[in-house]
């Protein structure tokens, strides 16, 4: 993985735009989850892996996407 993603989480976390509509507020909340996932990916790529943190951060930002099922739910029938 390219090291150019290091620090990207901070740019996403501090994206500066007014969250003056419900959609923008929801998008900002989504960006916070994306930034958390990026930070955990950066830790892993930097040689400081936290497998549990990365494993929970990535699904947190993908949970609302149609067709995404966390690995632990892949075989679930509910």
SERO-4910 file (N, C-alpha, C, O; in steps of 0.05 Angstrom, whole numbers):
BEGIN
 pado doro    nc1    nc2    nc3   cac1   cac2   cac3    cc1    cc2    cc3    oc1    oc2    oc3
  Unk    A     17    -24      0      0      0      0     18     25      0     38     26     14
  Unk    A     10     44    -15     25     69    -17     23     84      9      2     85     22
  Unk    A     45     96     17     45    112     42     33    139     38     33    155     57
  Unk    A     23    146     14     11    172     10    -16    176     25    -26    198     25
  Unk    A    -27    154     36    -52    157     51    -47    167     79    -66    175     93
  Unk    A    -22    166     89    -17    174    116    -24    203    120    -15    221    106
  Unk    A    -41    208    140    -50    235    146    -75    242    132    -87    263    137
  Unk    A    -85    225    114   -109    231    100   -133    232    119   -152    248    114
  Unk    A   -132    217    140   -155    217    159   -160    245    170   -183    253    175
  Unk    A   -138    260    175   -141    287    186   -155    306    166   -171    323    174
  Unk    A   -148    303    141   -160    320    120   -190    314    119   -206    333    116
  Unk    A   -198    289    120   -226    282    118   -240    291    144   -262    302    142
  Unk    A   -228    287    167   -241    294    192   -246    324    194   -266    332    205
  Unk    A   -228    340    183   -230    369    185   -240    382    159   -235    406    155
  Unk    A   -254    367    142   -265    379    118   -284    402    127   -301    398    143
  Unk    A   -279    425    115   -293    449    124   -316    456    105   -311    466     83
  Unk    A   -340    450    114   -363    458     99   -386    460    119   -387    446    139
  Unk    A   -405    478    114   -427    481    132   -446    457    132   -454    448    110
  Unk    A   -452    447    155   -470    424    157   -498    435    164   -509    429    185
  Unk    A   -509    451    146   -533    466    151   -558    453    140   -580    466    140
  Unk    A   -557    429    132   -580    413    123   -578    386    136   -556    377    144
  Unk    A   -600    372    139   -598    345    150   -580    326    134   -566    309    145
  Unk    A   -581    329    108   -563    313     91   -534    319     96   -517    300     97
  Unk    A   -527    344     98   -499    351    103   -491    342    131   -468    333    135
  Unk    A   -508    345    150   -502    336    178   -497    305    177   -478    296    190
  Unk    A   -513    291    163   -509    262    161   -483    255    146   -469    237    154
  Unk    A   -477    271    125   -453    266    111   -428    272    128   -409    258    127
  Unk    A   -430    293    144   -408    299    162   -404    276    182   -381    268    187
  Unk    A   -426    265    193   -423    242    211   -411    218    197   -394    204    208
  Unk    A   -418    214    171   -406    193    156   -376    198    152   -360    179    154
  Unk    A   -368    223    147   -340    229    144   -324    224    169   -301    216    168
  Unk    A   -336    228    192   -323    222    218   -317    192    219   -295    184    226
  Unk    A   -336    175    211   -331    146    210   -310    139    190   -293    121    195
  Unk    A   -310    152    166   -290    147    146   -262    155    157   -243    140    153
  Unk    A   -261    177    170   -235    186    181   -225    166    202   -201    161    203
  Unk    A   -242    155    218   -234    135    238   -223    110    224   -202    100    232
  Unk    A   -237    102    203   -227     78    188   -200     84    175   -182     67    176
  Unk    A   -197    108    163   -172    115    151   -149    116    171   -127    107    166
  Unk    A   -155    126    195   -135    128    216   -125    100    223   -101     95    227
  Unk    A   -144     81    226   -136     54    233   -120     41    210   -102     25    216
  Unk    A   -128     46    186   -112     36    163    -84     48    163    -65     33    159
  Unk    A    -82     73    169    -56     86    171    -39     74    193    -15     69    189
  Unk    A    -51     68    216    -36     54    237    -25     27    228     -2     21    233
  Unk    A    -42     12    214    -33    -14    204    -11    -11    184      9    -25    185
  Unk    A    -13      8    165      7     12    145     33     23    157     54     20    145
  Unk    A     31     36    180     54     48    193     68     28    212     87     34    226
  Unk    A     58      3    212     70    -18    228     60    -18    257     72    -31    274
  Unk    A     37     -5    262     25     -5    289     -3    -16    287    -22     -2    294
  Unk    A     -6    -40    278    -33    -50    273    -49    -54    299    -39    -62    320
  Unk    A    -75    -48    297    -94    -53    318   -117    -68    304   -137    -56    296
  Unk    A   -114    -94    300   -134   -109    284   -163   -105    292   -180   -102    275
  Unk    A   -168   -104    318   -196   -101    327   -206    -73    320   -229    -70    312
  Unk    A   -189    -53    322   -198    -25    316   -204    -23    286   -224    -11    278
  Unk    A   -186    -33    269   -191    -32    240   -215    -48    233   -231    -40    216
  Unk    A   -217    -72    245   -240    -90    238   -267    -78    245   -287    -85    233
  Unk    A   -268    -60    265   -293    -48    272   -297    -21    258   -320    -14    253
  Unk    A   -276     -7    253   -278     20    241   -287     19    212   -303     35    203
  Unk    A   -277      0    196   -284     -2    168   -314     -9    165   -328      5    150
  Unk    A   -324    -30    178   -352    -36    175   -371    -13    185   -393    -10    175
  Unk    A   -361      2    204   -378     24    215   -384     45    193   -406     56    193
  Unk    A   -365     49    175   -371     69    154   -383     56    129   -392     71    111
  Unk    A   -384     30    128   -397     16    105   -424      5    112   -438     -4     94
  Unk    A   -432      6    136   -456     -8    146   -481      1    131   -499    -15    127
  Unk    A   -483     26    122   -507     35    109   -508     30     79   -528     36     66
  Unk    A   -487     18     68   -486     13     39   -499    -13     32   -493    -34     44
  Unk    A   -517    -12     12   -531    -36      3   -511    -56     -7   -493    -50    -22
  Unk    A   -515    -81      1   -498   -102     -8   -474   -107     10   -460   -127      6
  Unk    A   -469    -90     30   -447    -94     48   -456   -111     72   -475   -104     85
  Unk    A   -441   -132     77   -446   -149    101   -419   -153    114   -401   -163    102
  Unk    A   -417   -146    140   -392   -150    154   -385   -180    153   -402   -197    151
  Unk    A   -359   -186    154   -350   -213    153   -364   -231    173   -370   -254    167
  Unk    A   -368   -221    197   -381   -237    218   -410   -244    211   -421   -263    222
  Unk    A   -423   -227    194   -451   -232    186   -454   -246    160   -476   -251    151
  Unk    A   -432   -252    146   -433   -262    119   -449   -288    117   -463   -292     97
  Unk    A   -448   -305    137   -463   -330    136   -489   -329    151   -503   -349    153
  Unk    A   -496   -306    160   -521   -303    176   -546   -306    158   -545   -299    135
  Unk    A   -567   -316    170   -592   -319    156   -613   -300    165   -636   -301    155
  Unk    A   -607   -281    183   -627   -262    192   -627   -236    177   -643   -218    183
***
